[in-house]
Amino acid sequence: KSPFDAGFFGALKAQAARRRPEPRRGADVRAELPVSFRESCLGAEAKPVELEYREECGACKGTGTLPSTSIQCGDCGGSGSVAGRRTVEVAVPPGVADGQQLRVRGRGDAGRGGAEAGDALVTVRAPAASECGKFSRRGNDIYSAATVPDLALGGEVRVETVEGKAGTLSVPAGTAPGTLLKISGRGAPVLGSDSERGDHFVRIS
């Protein structure tokens, strides 16, 4: 091998080494997850979410140049990453509200130079009222309505909770129309808590 060859290929390798990207965490990616009213209140098992993200280019292994050269990678255009799509399973925690984000770690864009991948930030989209029209939600409190035949006499009315459980609610005699009666602790769970819940309010008419 001539001194020229050694110098030429040595320079190429040095240039390629200089072009290796600095370690950089991958960017977060975003997606939306539609859930039902009941699922937002009570939670749900894993639901599929499709993500668009950037994965490490297989041709250049994320360097942006072809191996042992300073030639720009044609597959990724020198960026070190290519577009990809994948489906992840996202569990819906009890008490999650419309607009809140669920973080799925390590499912975002690939990192560069051996750095960690970004996260997937999944925004929950939940209706403010149930599909059946019986319930609505404000924060962690649930609202429904019940009719008493004679408010002057009061009585008992059948009430169904968001879990689907039914019971009776005593309405005092002389209750005014529009009065809200509270069933403590029967609203939506507080996100992240194992014991705290909102209340269920019943509007009497």
Contacts in CASP RR format, 6 or more apart in sequence:
PFRMAT RR
TARGET T0000
AUTHOR 0000-0000-0000
METHOD contacts of the structure
MODEL  1
KSPFDAGFFGALKAQAARRRPEPRRGADVRAELPVSFRESCLGAEAKPVE
LEYREECGACKGTGTLPSTSIQCGDCGGSGSVAGRRTVEVAVPPGVADGQ
QLRVRGRGDAGRGGAEAGDALVTVRAPAASECGKFSRRGNDIYSAATVPD
LALGGEVRVETVEGKAGTLSVPAGTAPGTLLKISGRGAPVLGSDSERGDH
FVRIS
12 68 0 8 1.000
12 69 0 8 1.000
12 70 0 8 1.000
13 68 0 8 1.000
15 70 0 8 1.000
16 63 0 8 1.000
16 65 0 8 1.000
16 68 0 8 1.000
16 69 0 8 1.000
16 70 0 8 1.000
19 63 0 8 1.000
19 64 0 8 1.000
19 65 0 8 1.000
19 70 0 8 1.000
20 63 0 8 1.000
20 113 0 8 1.000
21 62 0 8 1.000
21 63 0 8 1.000
21 64 0 8 1.000
21 80 0 8 1.000
21 112 0 8 1.000
21 113 0 8 1.000
22 112 0 8 1.000
22 113 0 8 1.000
23 111 0 8 1.000
23 112 0 8 1.000
23 113 0 8 1.000
23 114 0 8 1.000
23 115 0 8 1.000
24 111 0 8 1.000
24 112 0 8 1.000
24 113 0 8 1.000
24 115 0 8 1.000
25 111 0 8 1.000
25 115 0 8 1.000
25 116 0 8 1.000
25 117 0 8 1.000
25 118 0 8 1.000
26 54 0 8 1.000
26 108 0 8 1.000
26 109 0 8 1.000
26 110 0 8 1.000
26 111 0 8 1.000
26 112 0 8 1.000
26 115 0 8 1.000
26 116 0 8 1.000
26 117 0 8 1.000
26 118 0 8 1.000
27 54 0 8 1.000
27 108 0 8 1.000
27 109 0 8 1.000
27 118 0 8 1.000
28 108 0 8 1.000
28 109 0 8 1.000
28 118 0 8 1.000
28 119 0 8 1.000
28 120 0 8 1.000
28 121 0 8 1.000
29 51 0 8 1.000
29 52 0 8 1.000
29 53 0 8 1.000
29 107 0 8 1.000
29 108 0 8 1.000
29 109 0 8 1.000
29 118 0 8 1.000
29 119 0 8 1.000
29 120 0 8 1.000
29 121 0 8 1.000
30 120 0 8 1.000
30 121 0 8 1.000
30 122 0 8 1.000
30 123 0 8 1.000
31 49 0 8 1.000
31 50 0 8 1.000
31 51 0 8 1.000
31 52 0 8 1.000
31 120 0 8 1.000
31 121 0 8 1.000
31 122 0 8 1.000
31 123 0 8 1.000
32 122 0 8 1.000
32 123 0 8 1.000
32 124 0 8 1.000
32 125 0 8 1.000
33 47 0 8 1.000
33 49 0 8 1.000
33 90 0 8 1.000
33 92 0 8 1.000
33 102 0 8 1.000
33 122 0 8 1.000
33 123 0 8 1.000
33 124 0 8 1.000
33 125 0 8 1.000
34 125 0 8 1.000
34 126 0 8 1.000
35 43 0 8 1.000
35 44 0 8 1.000
35 47 0 8 1.000
35 92 0 8 1.000
35 96 0 8 1.000
35 124 0 8 1.000
35 125 0 8 1.000
35 126 0 8 1.000
36 126 0 8 1.000
36 127 0 8 1.000
36 131 0 8 1.000
37 126 0 8 1.000
37 127 0 8 1.000
37 128 0 8 1.000
37 129 0 8 1.000
37 130 0 8 1.000
37 131 0 8 1.000
37 135 0 8 1.000
37 137 0 8 1.000
38 130 0 8 1.000
38 162 0 8 1.000
39 92 0 8 1.000
39 126 0 8 1.000
40 92 0 8 1.000
40 95 0 8 1.000
40 96 0 8 1.000
40 97 0 8 1.000
40 98 0 8 1.000
40 124 0 8 1.000
40 126 0 8 1.000
40 127 0 8 1.000
40 137 0 8 1.000
40 188 0 8 1.000
41 94 0 8 1.000
41 95 0 8 1.000
41 137 0 8 1.000
41 142 0 8 1.000
41 162 0 8 1.000
41 187 0 8 1.000
41 188 0 8 1.000
41 189 0 8 1.000
42 94 0 8 1.000
42 95 0 8 1.000
42 162 0 8 1.000
42 163 0 8 1.000
42 188 0 8 1.000
42 189 0 8 1.000
43 91 0 8 1.000
43 92 0 8 1.000
43 93 0 8 1.000
43 94 0 8 1.000
43 95 0 8 1.000
43 96 0 8 1.000
44 91 0 8 1.000
44 92 0 8 1.000
45 91 0 8 1.000
45 92 0 8 1.000
46 89 0 8 1.000
46 90 0 8 1.000
46 91 0 8 1.000
47 89 0 8 1.000
47 90 0 8 1.000
47 91 0 8 1.000
47 92 0 8 1.000
48 87 0 8 1.000
48 88 0 8 1.000
48 89 0 8 1.000
48 90 0 8 1.000
49 87 0 8 1.000
49 88 0 8 1.000
49 89 0 8 1.000
49 90 0 8 1.000
49 120 0 8 1.000
49 122 0 8 1.000
50 85 0 8 1.000
50 86 0 8 1.000
50 87 0 8 1.000
51 85 0 8 1.000
51 86 0 8 1.000
51 87 0 8 1.000
51 88 0 8 1.000
51 107 0 8 1.000
51 108 0 8 1.000
51 120 0 8 1.000
52 83 0 8 1.000
52 84 0 8 1.000
52 85 0 8 1.000
53 83 0 8 1.000
53 84 0 8 1.000
53 85 0 8 1.000
53 86 0 8 1.000
53 107 0 8 1.000
53 108 0 8 1.000
53 109 0 8 1.000
53 110 0 8 1.000
53 120 0 8 1.000
54 79 0 8 1.000
54 81 0 8 1.000
54 82 0 8 1.000
54 83 0 8 1.000
54 84 0 8 1.000
54 109 0 8 1.000
54 110 0 8 1.000
55 81 0 8 1.000
55 82 0 8 1.000
55 83 0 8 1.000
55 84 0 8 1.000
55 109 0 8 1.000
55 110 0 8 1.000
56 62 0 8 1.000
56 80 0 8 1.000
56 81 0 8 1.000
56 110 0 8 1.000
56 111 0 8 1.000
57 64 0 8 1.000
57 73 0 8 1.000
57 75 0 8 1.000
57 76 0 8 1.000
57 79 0 8 1.000
57 80 0 8 1.000
57 81 0 8 1.000
57 82 0 8 1.000
58 75 0 8 1.000
58 82 0 8 1.000
59 66 0 8 1.000
59 73 0 8 1.000
59 74 0 8 1.000
59 75 0 8 1.000
59 76 0 8 1.000
60 66 0 8 1.000
60 67 0 8 1.000
60 73 0 8 1.000
60 75 0 8 1.000
60 76 0 8 1.000
60 78 0 8 1.000
60 80 0 8 1.000
61 67 0 8 1.000
62 76 0 8 1.000
62 80 0 8 1.000
62 81 0 8 1.000
62 110 0 8 1.000
62 112 0 8 1.000
62 113 0 8 1.000
63 73 0 8 1.000
63 80 0 8 1.000
63 113 0 8 1.000
64 72 0 8 1.000
64 73 0 8 1.000
64 76 0 8 1.000
64 77 0 8 1.000
64 78 0 8 1.000
64 79 0 8 1.000
64 80 0 8 1.000
65 71 0 8 1.000
65 72 0 8 1.000
65 73 0 8 1.000
65 78 0 8 1.000
66 72 0 8 1.000
66 73 0 8 1.000
72 78 0 8 1.000
73 80 0 8 1.000
75 82 0 8 1.000
76 82 0 8 1.000
80 112 0 8 1.000
81 109 0 8 1.000
81 110 0 8 1.000
81 112 0 8 1.000
86 107 0 8 1.000
88 104 0 8 1.000
88 107 0 8 1.000
88 120 0 8 1.000
90 102 0 8 1.000
90 104 0 8 1.000
90 122 0 8 1.000
92 102 0 8 1.000
92 124 0 8 1.000
93 102 0 8 1.000
93 191 0 8 1.000
93 192 0 8 1.000
94 188 0 8 1.000
94 189 0 8 1.000
94 191 0 8 1.000
95 140 0 8 1.000
95 188 0 8 1.000
95 189 0 8 1.000
95 190 0 8 1.000
95 191 0 8 1.000
96 102 0 8 1.000
96 124 0 8 1.000
96 126 0 8 1.000
96 191 0 8 1.000
97 124 0 8 1.000
97 126 0 8 1.000
97 137 0 8 1.000
97 139 0 8 1.000
97 191 0 8 1.000
98 124 0 8 1.000
98 125 0 8 1.000
98 126 0 8 1.000
98 127 0 8 1.000
98 128 0 8 1.000
99 123 0 8 1.000
99 124 0 8 1.000
99 125 0 8 1.000
99 126 0 8 1.000
100 123 0 8 1.000
100 124 0 8 1.000
100 191 0 8 1.000
101 121 0 8 1.000
101 122 0 8 1.000
101 123 0 8 1.000
101 124 0 8 1.000
102 121 0 8 1.000
102 122 0 8 1.000
102 123 0 8 1.000
102 124 0 8 1.000
103 119 0 8 1.000
103 120 0 8 1.000
103 121 0 8 1.000
103 122 0 8 1.000
104 119 0 8 1.000
104 120 0 8 1.000
104 122 0 8 1.000
105 118 0 8 1.000
105 119 0 8 1.000
106 116 0 8 1.000
106 117 0 8 1.000
106 118 0 8 1.000
106 119 0 8 1.000
106 120 0 8 1.000
107 117 0 8 1.000
107 118 0 8 1.000
107 119 0 8 1.000
107 120 0 8 1.000
108 117 0 8 1.000
108 118 0 8 1.000
108 119 0 8 1.000
108 120 0 8 1.000
109 117 0 8 1.000
109 118 0 8 1.000
110 117 0 8 1.000
111 117 0 8 1.000
111 118 0 8 1.000
128 136 0 8 1.000
128 137 0 8 1.000
129 135 0 8 1.000
129 136 0 8 1.000
129 137 0 8 1.000
130 136 0 8 1.000
130 162 0 8 1.000
134 144 0 8 1.000
134 160 0 8 1.000
135 142 0 8 1.000
135 143 0 8 1.000
135 144 0 8 1.000
135 162 0 8 1.000
136 142 0 8 1.000
136 143 0 8 1.000
136 144 0 8 1.000
137 143 0 8 1.000
137 188 0 8 1.000
139 188 0 8 1.000
139 198 0 8 1.000
140 187 0 8 1.000
140 188 0 8 1.000
140 189 0 8 1.000
140 190 0 8 1.000
140 197 0 8 1.000
140 198 0 8 1.000
141 187 0 8 1.000
141 188 0 8 1.000
141 198 0 8 1.000
141 199 0 8 1.000
141 200 0 8 1.000
141 201 0 8 1.000
142 161 0 8 1.000
142 162 0 8 1.000
142 186 0 8 1.000
142 187 0 8 1.000
142 188 0 8 1.000
142 198 0 8 1.000
142 199 0 8 1.000
142 200 0 8 1.000
142 201 0 8 1.000
143 180 0 8 1.000
143 200 0 8 1.000
143 201 0 8 1.000
143 202 0 8 1.000
143 203 0 8 1.000
144 159 0 8 1.000
144 160 0 8 1.000
144 200 0 8 1.000
144 201 0 8 1.000
144 202 0 8 1.000
144 203 0 8 1.000
145 202 0 8 1.000
145 203 0 8 1.000
145 204 0 8 1.000
145 205 0 8 1.000
146 157 0 8 1.000
146 158 0 8 1.000
146 159 0 8 1.000
146 169 0 8 1.000
146 171 0 8 1.000
146 202 0 8 1.000
146 203 0 8 1.000
146 204 0 8 1.000
146 205 0 8 1.000
147 157 0 8 1.000
147 204 0 8 1.000
147 205 0 8 1.000
148 154 0 8 1.000
148 155 0 8 1.000
148 157 0 8 1.000
148 171 0 8 1.000
148 175 0 8 1.000
148 204 0 8 1.000
148 205 0 8 1.000
151 171 0 8 1.000
151 174 0 8 1.000
151 175 0 8 1.000
151 176 0 8 1.000
151 177 0 8 1.000
151 204 0 8 1.000
152 173 0 8 1.000
152 174 0 8 1.000
153 173 0 8 1.000
153 174 0 8 1.000
154 171 0 8 1.000
154 172 0 8 1.000
154 173 0 8 1.000
154 174 0 8 1.000
154 175 0 8 1.000
155 170 0 8 1.000
155 171 0 8 1.000
155 173 0 8 1.000
156 168 0 8 1.000
156 169 0 8 1.000
156 170 0 8 1.000
156 171 0 8 1.000
157 168 0 8 1.000
157 169 0 8 1.000
157 171 0 8 1.000
157 202 0 8 1.000
157 204 0 8 1.000
158 166 0 8 1.000
158 167 0 8 1.000
158 168 0 8 1.000
158 169 0 8 1.000
159 166 0 8 1.000
159 167 0 8 1.000
159 168 0 8 1.000
159 169 0 8 1.000
159 183 0 8 1.000
159 200 0 8 1.000
159 202 0 8 1.000
160 166 0 8 1.000
160 167 0 8 1.000
161 183 0 8 1.000
161 186 0 8 1.000
161 187 0 8 1.000
161 200 0 8 1.000
162 186 0 8 1.000
162 187 0 8 1.000
162 188 0 8 1.000
162 200 0 8 1.000
169 181 0 8 1.000
169 183 0 8 1.000
169 202 0 8 1.000
171 181 0 8 1.000
171 204 0 8 1.000
175 181 0 8 1.000
175 204 0 8 1.000
177 204 0 8 1.000
177 205 0 8 1.000
178 203 0 8 1.000
178 204 0 8 1.000
178 205 0 8 1.000
179 203 0 8 1.000
179 204 0 8 1.000
180 201 0 8 1.000
180 202 0 8 1.000
180 203 0 8 1.000
180 204 0 8 1.000
181 201 0 8 1.000
181 202 0 8 1.000
181 204 0 8 1.000
182 199 0 8 1.000
182 200 0 8 1.000
182 201 0 8 1.000
182 202 0 8 1.000
183 199 0 8 1.000
183 200 0 8 1.000
183 201 0 8 1.000
183 202 0 8 1.000
184 199 0 8 1.000
185 197 0 8 1.000
185 198 0 8 1.000
185 199 0 8 1.000
185 200 0 8 1.000
186 197 0 8 1.000
186 198 0 8 1.000
186 199 0 8 1.000
186 200 0 8 1.000
187 197 0 8 1.000
187 198 0 8 1.000
187 199 0 8 1.000
187 200 0 8 1.000
188 197 0 8 1.000
188 198 0 8 1.000
189 196 0 8 1.000
189 197 0 8 1.000
189 198 0 8 1.000
190 196 0 8 1.000
190 197 0 8 1.000
190 198 0 8 1.000
END
